[in-house]
Amino acid sequence: MRDVSRHRVGIASFTVVAVAAAVIGADDLSKSWARRALVQHAHHVVGPLWWRLQYNSGVSFSLGASRSPLAVMLSSAVLVAIVALASRAAPGWAALGWGLVVGGGLGNLWDRLHSPIHQVTDFISVGGFPVFNVADAALTLGFAILAILVVAGRRVWR
């Protein structure tokens, strides 16, 4: 029984890492594309969806804008805690949720640290909602998955 338990833990850890890596890769590629393709003007996609290049010096929804060092420190501290929790992810949906959260957080931190202006690249615009990116979408979806699991009484870590 113990070997089965270790196997499930290994699969959960692999899932978190694989999902996080996929999010980081997709986020980085999409932001690189946006910085090249959207410099001159926004592009209407369909309905309320636009590709619109913006930069965010704050954290979520531009909170703390113009305080980039503070945003880096805050993001890093929160990420350390999240990675610690994610390292104990329960298998299945919880591991997926933690992987999305870790990947989204690391994707935005990577962008902020490697950008010459130390800001996060945002480019997805839907109606009047704040402009966001792939990492933001992954974070939101990951937190939603984890919240649903908690409300349903399921374990999100072991």
Secondary structure, 3 states (H helix, E strand, C coil): CHHHHHHHHHHHHHHHHHHHHHHHHHHHHHHHHHHHHCCCCCEEEECCEEEEEEEECCCHHHCCCCCHHHHHHHHHHHHHHHHHHHCCECCCHHHHHHHHHHHHHHHHHHHHHHCCCCCEEEEEEECCCCCECHHHHHHHHHHHHHHHHHHCCCCCEC
